[in-house]
Amino acid sequence: MSKHHSHPDIVKRLKRADGHLRGIIEMIEAERPCLDIAQQLHAVESAVREAKKLLIHDHLDHCLDAAVDAGPEESRRSVAEFKAITKYL
């Protein structure tokens, strides 16, 4: 299976979210206000959700293209994988 074109962007997004999450841990340890922490957690949560959405949509595009070009057995396998990944949407 080849690497999807969105993977480098997803890695960048997740590394940014990881750094942000580390900052939130420091905020908690420094006993910063809960409202500030909640806002930052919401931002990290949104960033991870968007990275997941990008990964899934790119995979579906890749998977469906492969299914169109494949034989019946490979197409069935691609459809099964499509169904499995949609539970993460």
Stockholm file with secondary structure:
# STOCKHOLM 1.0

chainA/1-89         MSKHHSHPDIVKRLKRADGHLRGIIEMIEAERPCLDIAQQLHAVESAVREAKKLLIHDHLDHCLDAAVDAGPEESRRSVAEFKAITKYL
#=GR chainA/1-89 SS CCCCTTHHHHHHHHHHHHHHHHHHHHHHHTTCCHHHHHHHHHHHHHHHHHHHHHHHHHHHHHHHHHHHHSCHHHHHHHHHHHHHHGGGC
#=GC SS_cons        CCCCTTHHHHHHHHHHHHHHHHHHHHHHHTTCCHHHHHHHHHHHHHHHHHHHHHHHHHHHHHHHHHHHHSCHHHHHHHHHHHHHHGGGC
//
